[in-house]
Each structure stands twice: as structure tokens, then as C-alpha cells.
Amino acid sequence: MLPVARTSKSRKGMRRAHQALTGVASSRCPGCGQSRLPHRMCSNCGYVNRSLSLELEETTAKK
């Protein structure tokens, strides 16, 4: 079945108004100041929260 009338740019835009992408949330690491995902370990210094910090090992790149 074909549409009766063409959908205008305005109506199409209003229908798609809620489909916009949002940016990724990030926060500053209190340990080193680098940006990181909230509620995640810092990939630079291993900071998780005040009472817990993880030791990070250096990884070598595969060729």
C-alpha cells in the first residue's frame, strides 16, 4: 500500500527528534586526572575507589 501524501521535512524531523545520539559520559580520575568511564577502573593508574587500587601490568603489543 502506498502513502496517500508525501511526508514533509518538518513532520519527518519531529518524528525523529528523540533519536539523537548522546555522548559517552566520562569523569576525571582523582588519582591521575585522566578521563575515565564512571564506576570503572582507571586504565592509566588503576584507581577504583578510595579504599581500593589495582596493580596494572604492562602489556606488549602483538605483531
N, CA, C and O atoms as a GROMACS GRO file, in nm:
protein
  252
    1MET      N    1   0.084  -0.117   0.000
    1MET     CA    2   0.000   0.000   0.000
    1MET      C    3   0.089   0.124   0.000
    1MET      O    4   0.185   0.132   0.077
    2LEU      N    5   0.059   0.219  -0.085
    2LEU     CA    6   0.138   0.340  -0.097
    2LEU      C    7   0.086   0.449  -0.003
    2LEU      O    8  -0.032   0.450   0.030
    3PRO      N    9   0.175   0.540   0.040
    3PRO     CA   10   0.128   0.651   0.123
    3PRO      C   11   0.040   0.746   0.042
    3PRO      O   12   0.060   0.764  -0.078
    4VAL      N   13  -0.057   0.805   0.109
    4VAL     CA   14  -0.152   0.894   0.042
    4VAL      C   15  -0.083   1.024   0.004
    4VAL      O   16  -0.100   1.073  -0.108
    5ALA      N   17  -0.007   1.082   0.095
    5ALA     CA   18   0.061   1.209   0.068
    5ALA      C   19   0.206   1.198   0.114
    5ALA      O   20   0.240   1.117   0.200
    6ARG      N   21   0.288   1.280   0.054
    6ARG     CA   22   0.430   1.281   0.089
    6ARG      C   23   0.449   1.334   0.231
    6ARG      O   24   0.380   1.428   0.270
    7THR      N   25   0.540   1.276   0.308
    7THR     CA   26   0.569   1.323   0.443
    7THR      C   27   0.662   1.445   0.434
    7THR      O   28   0.767   1.438   0.371
    8SER      N   29   0.622   1.554   0.496
    8SER     CA   30   0.701   1.677   0.488
    8SER      C   31   0.829   1.664   0.571
    8SER      O   32   0.841   1.578   0.658
    9LYS      N   33   0.926   1.752   0.542
    9LYS     CA   34   1.052   1.754   0.616
    9LYS      C   35   1.027   1.784   0.763
    9LYS      O   36   1.095   1.729   0.850
   10SER      N   37   0.932   1.870   0.791
   10SER     CA   38   0.901   1.907   0.929
   10SER      C   39   0.846   1.788   1.007
   10SER      O   40   0.889   1.760   1.119
   11ARG      N   41   0.751   1.719   0.948
   11ARG     CA   42   0.691   1.603   1.015
   11ARG      C   43   0.794   1.492   1.034
   11ARG      O   44   0.796   1.426   1.138
   12LYS      N   45   0.877   1.471   0.934
   12LYS     CA   46   0.982   1.370   0.944
   12LYS      C   47   1.080   1.408   1.055
   12LYS      O   48   1.123   1.321   1.132
   13GLY      N   49   1.116   1.536   1.064
   13GLY     CA   50   1.207   1.582   1.168
   13GLY      C   51   1.149   1.568   1.308
   13GLY      O   52   1.220   1.531   1.401
   14MET      N   53   1.019   1.599   1.322
   14MET     CA   54   0.954   1.585   1.453
   14MET      C   55   0.947   1.439   1.496
   14MET      O   56   0.959   1.409   1.614
   15ARG      N   57   0.927   1.350   1.401
   15ARG     CA   58   0.922   1.207   1.434
   15ARG      C   59   1.057   1.156   1.479
   15ARG      O   60   1.065   1.071   1.567
   16ARG      N   61   1.164   1.209   1.420
   16ARG     CA   62   1.299   1.163   1.452
   16ARG      C   63   1.366   1.246   1.562
   16ARG      O   64   1.485   1.226   1.589
   17ALA      N   65   1.296   1.336   1.625
   17ALA     CA   66   1.356   1.427   1.722
   17ALA      C   67   1.414   1.355   1.843
   17ALA      O   68   1.511   1.403   1.901
   18HIS      N   69   1.358   1.243   1.882
   18HIS     CA   70   1.406   1.172   2.001
   18HIS      C   71   1.514   1.069   1.969
   18HIS      O   72   1.560   1.000   2.060
   19GLN      N   73   1.556   1.058   1.844
   19GLN     CA   74   1.651   0.955   1.805
   19GLN      C   75   1.796   1.003   1.803
   19GLN      O   76   1.883   0.932   1.753
   20ALA      N   77   1.822   1.122   1.856
   20ALA     CA   78   1.958   1.177   1.853
   20ALA      C   79   2.052   1.094   1.940
   20ALA      O   80   2.011   1.042   2.045
   21LEU      N   81   2.177   1.082   1.898
   21LEU     CA   82   2.277   1.011   1.975
   21LEU      C   83   2.329   1.099   2.088
   21LEU      O   84   2.337   1.221   2.073
   22THR      N   85   2.365   1.039   2.198
   22THR     CA   86   2.422   1.113   2.309
   22THR      C   87   2.568   1.073   2.326
   22THR      O   88   2.608   0.962   2.290
   23GLY      N   89   2.647   1.163   2.380
   23GLY     CA   90   2.789   1.135   2.400
   23GLY      C   91   2.812   1.041   2.516
   23GLY      O   92   2.724   1.022   2.601
   24VAL      N   93   2.930   0.983   2.521
   24VAL     CA   94   2.967   0.892   2.628
   24VAL      C   95   3.000   0.973   2.753
   24VAL      O   96   3.078   1.069   2.747
   25ALA      N   97   2.942   0.935   2.867
   25ALA     CA   98   2.969   1.004   2.992
   25ALA      C   99   3.109   0.968   3.040
   25ALA      O  100   3.151   0.853   3.029
   26SER      N  101   3.180   1.065   3.092
   26SER     CA  102   3.313   1.038   3.146
   26SER      C  103   3.334   1.125   3.270
   26SER      O  104   3.268   1.227   3.288
   27SER      N  105   3.427   1.082   3.355
   27SER     CA  106   3.460   1.158   3.474
   27SER      C  107   3.612   1.161   3.489
   27SER      O  108   3.682   1.082   3.427
   28ARG      N  109   3.661   1.252   3.571
   28ARG     CA  110   3.805   1.264   3.595
   28ARG      C  111   3.848   1.168   3.704
   28ARG      O  112   3.779   1.152   3.805
   29CYS      N  113   3.961   1.104   3.683
   29CYS     CA  114   4.019   1.015   3.783
   29CYS      C  115   4.081   1.101   3.892
   29CYS      O  116   4.163   1.188   3.862
   30PRO      N  117   4.045   1.078   4.020
   30PRO     CA  118   4.107   1.156   4.127
   30PRO      C  119   4.253   1.121   4.149
   30PRO      O  120   4.327   1.200   4.208
   31GLY      N  121   4.294   1.005   4.102
   31GLY     CA  122   4.433   0.964   4.120
   31GLY      C  123   4.529   1.034   4.026
   31GLY      O  124   4.633   1.084   4.068
   32CYS      N  125   4.494   1.036   3.895
   32CYS     CA  126   4.588   1.092   3.797
   32CYS      C  127   4.528   1.204   3.714
   32CYS      O  128   4.602   1.275   3.646
   33GLY      N  129   4.395   1.224   3.717
   33GLY     CA  130   4.332   1.333   3.643
   33GLY      C  131   4.292   1.300   3.502
   33GLY      O  132   4.237   1.385   3.432
   34GLN      N  133   4.318   1.177   3.456
   34GLN     CA  134   4.280   1.138   3.322
   34GLN      C  135   4.131   1.105   3.318
   34GLN      O  136   4.075   1.064   3.420
   35SER      N  137   4.066   1.123   3.203
   35SER     CA  138   3.924   1.092   3.194
   35SER      C  139   3.905   0.940   3.191
   35SER      O  140   3.987   0.867   3.135
   36ARG      N  141   3.795   0.895   3.253
   36ARG     CA  142   3.764   0.752   3.259
   36ARG      C  143   3.613   0.736   3.263
   36ARG      O  144   3.542   0.833   3.289
   37LEU      N  145   3.564   0.616   3.238
   37LEU     CA  146   3.422   0.589   3.247
   37LEU      C  147   3.381   0.585   3.394
   37LEU      O  148   3.457   0.535   3.477
   38PRO      N  149   3.262   0.637   3.427
   38PRO     CA  150   3.218   0.631   3.566
   38PRO      C  151   3.198   0.487   3.614
   38PRO      O  152   3.154   0.402   3.537
   39HIS      N  153   3.228   0.462   3.739
   39HIS     CA  154   3.214   0.330   3.803
   39HIS      C  155   3.304   0.226   3.738
   39HIS      O  156   3.274   0.107   3.742
   40ARG      N  157   3.415   0.269   3.679
   40ARG     CA  158   3.510   0.177   3.617
   40ARG      C  159   3.650   0.207   3.669
   40ARG      O  160   3.676   0.315   3.723
   41MET      N  161   3.741   0.111   3.652
   41MET     CA  162   3.880   0.130   3.691
   41MET      C  163   3.948   0.223   3.592
   41MET      O  164   3.918   0.221   3.473
   42CYS      N  165   4.039   0.305   3.641
   42CYS     CA  166   4.118   0.393   3.554
   42CYS      C  167   4.223   0.308   3.483
   42CYS      O  168   4.296   0.233   3.548
   43SER      N  169   4.230   0.319   3.352
   43SER     CA  170   4.325   0.237   3.276
   43SER      C  171   4.467   0.292   3.286
   43SER      O  172   4.562   0.222   3.251
   44ASN      N  173   4.483   0.414   3.334
   44ASN     CA  174   4.616   0.473   3.345
   44ASN      C  175   4.684   0.438   3.478
   44ASN      O  176   4.799   0.394   3.479
   45CYS      N  177   4.612   0.457   3.590
   45CYS     CA  178   4.675   0.436   3.720
   45CYS      C  179   4.615   0.322   3.802
   45CYS      O  180   4.671   0.284   3.904
   46GLY      N  181   4.500   0.265   3.759
   46GLY     CA  182   4.439   0.154   3.831
   46GLY      C  183   4.349   0.195   3.945
   46GLY      O  184   4.309   0.109   4.024
   47TYR      N  185   4.315   0.322   3.957
   47TYR     CA  186   4.231   0.371   4.066
   47TYR      C  187   4.088   0.321   4.048
   47TYR      O  188   4.034   0.328   3.937
   48VAL      N  189   4.026   0.270   4.156
   48VAL     CA  190   3.888   0.225   4.152
   48VAL      C  191   3.804   0.311   4.246
   48VAL      O  192   3.710   0.378   4.202
   49ASN      N  193   3.836   0.310   4.376
   49ASN     CA  194   3.774   0.398   4.473
   49ASN      C  195   3.875   0.428   4.584
   49ASN      O  196   3.990   0.383   4.577
   50ARG      N  197   3.834   0.503   4.685
   50ARG     CA  198   3.928   0.546   4.789
   50ARG      C  199   4.000   0.432   4.858
   50ARG      O  200   4.118   0.442   4.889
   51SER      N  201   3.928   0.321   4.882
   51SER     CA  202   3.986   0.212   4.961
   51SER      C  203   4.046   0.102   4.875
   51SER      O  204   4.100   0.005   4.929
   52LEU      N  205   4.039   0.113   4.742
   52LEU     CA  206   4.086   0.004   4.656
   52LEU      C  207   4.162   0.061   4.536
   52LEU      O  208   4.115   0.153   4.469
   53SER      N  209   4.278   0.006   4.511
   53SER     CA  210   4.357   0.043   4.394
   53SER      C  211   4.421  -0.084   4.340
   53SER      O  212   4.475  -0.164   4.418
   54LEU      N  213   4.415  -0.105   4.209
   54LEU     CA  214   4.465  -0.228   4.149
   54LEU      C  215   4.601  -0.206   4.086
   54LEU      O  216   4.631  -0.098   4.034
   55GLU      N  217   4.684  -0.309   4.091
   55GLU     CA  218   4.816  -0.306   4.027
   55GLU      C  219   4.798  -0.337   3.878
   55GLU      O  220   4.730  -0.433   3.843
   56LEU      N  221   4.858  -0.258   3.792
   56LEU     CA  222   4.849  -0.279   3.648
   56LEU      C  223   4.981  -0.335   3.596
   56LEU      O  224   5.088  -0.291   3.636
   57GLU      N  225   4.971  -0.432   3.505
   57GLU     CA  226   5.090  -0.486   3.440
   57GLU      C  227   5.099  -0.427   3.300
   57GLU      O  228   4.996  -0.402   3.236
   58GLU      N  229   5.219  -0.406   3.252
   58GLU     CA  230   5.236  -0.355   3.117
   58GLU      C  231   5.219  -0.470   3.018
   58GLU      O  232   5.269  -0.580   3.041
   59THR      N  233   5.148  -0.444   2.911
   59THR     CA  234   5.129  -0.545   2.808
   59THR      C  235   5.209  -0.508   2.684
   59THR      O  236   5.226  -0.390   2.653
   60THR      N  237   5.258  -0.607   2.615
   60THR     CA  238   5.333  -0.581   2.492
   60THR      C  239   5.242  -0.595   2.373
   60THR      O  240   5.154  -0.681   2.372
   61ALA      N  241   5.261  -0.514   2.272
   61ALA     CA  242   5.178  -0.519   2.152
   61ALA      C  243   5.219  -0.638   2.067
   61ALA      O  244   5.337  -0.667   2.048
   62LYS      N  245   5.118  -0.708   2.014
   62LYS     CA  246   5.144  -0.822   1.928
   62LYS      C  247   5.173  -0.773   1.787
   62LYS      O  248   5.114  -0.675   1.741
   63LYS      N  249   5.265  -0.840   1.719
   63LYS     CA  250   5.299  -0.801   1.582
   63LYS      C  251   5.229  -0.888   1.482
   63LYS      O  252   5.246  -0.870   1.361
   0.00000   0.00000   0.00000
